[in-house]
Each structure stands twice: as structure tokens, then as C-alpha cells.
Amino acid sequence: MRQLLRVATVKVSERDVERLSRYLSLAPAAFRAEYTMESEDEGVILRRSEEAGCVFLDGNACTVYDARPDICQRFPHVVRGNGSIASRMWQFIDRACYCPIVYNSLEAFKAETGFRK
């Protein structure tokens, strides 16, 4: 599999903090201290690194998938918006560059449909 860019940040709400801290059996304050940081542009986000991306990514798998933040649950955000569904589908190509779930979904779709280069 090709190396995915890890450029996305994950903004977290108080609800996300509560859900993730429960999932990880941590107090919300301990979760915030260990797993979040303040972004000047976005507010509270999950910690990340240039190499691995989100602190909860292990390769291409989300280690907190069952309790992931709301923004991750709604990603890649093509259900709503302006334009036709076909025009919004083009967003998948961009998002596949940094989202393992979108990338893996597109690869599975190609396999399912018999796509050949």
C-alpha cells in the first residue's frame, strides 16, 4: 500500500472528550492532558505527529474507532453539501490522500468492480 499523507487534524468537542475518555477509562482531564492539544486556528484537537498523523492511528487503523470523534464519524462529509452527488464524489480522491478509511474504501470498491489500470 502506498504511504498516505497524514495532514488532517481532528477537532474534538466536549462530547468527544467525554466519549473517548470513557472508552479509554480515563478521567476527562487526564484524556485532555495526554491526547489533545490547542490549535490556534481550530481550538482543541487530537495530538498528532507528522509521521503517524492522529495519535490514535496505528498504521491505517483507528485504535478508537468505536468511540471516534463526531467529525471522524461524518468524514468524508460528502453526504451533504452543494452540487450533485457526482461532483461531491471527486472529493474522495483528495481525501484518499490522507484518510486511510477513504483510501481503503476506494481500493475495496476498485476490487469489487474489477477496476483495471
URJO-V850027 format. One record per run of one state. SS is the DSSP state (alpha for helix, beta for strand, coil for the rest). FROM is the first residue (numbers start at 1). TO is the last residue. Records with the same first field share a line. If there is no record, write none. Layout:
SS: FROM-TO + FROM-TO
This chain:
coil: 1-10 + 12-13 + 24-27 + 40-42 + 47-47 + 50-52 + 55-56 + 59-60 + 63-64 + 68-69 + 75-84 + 96-99 + 114-117
beta: 11-11 + 36-39 + 43-46 + 48-49 + 53-54 + 57-58 + 61-62
alpha: 14-23 + 28-35 + 65-67 + 70-74 + 85-95 + 100-113
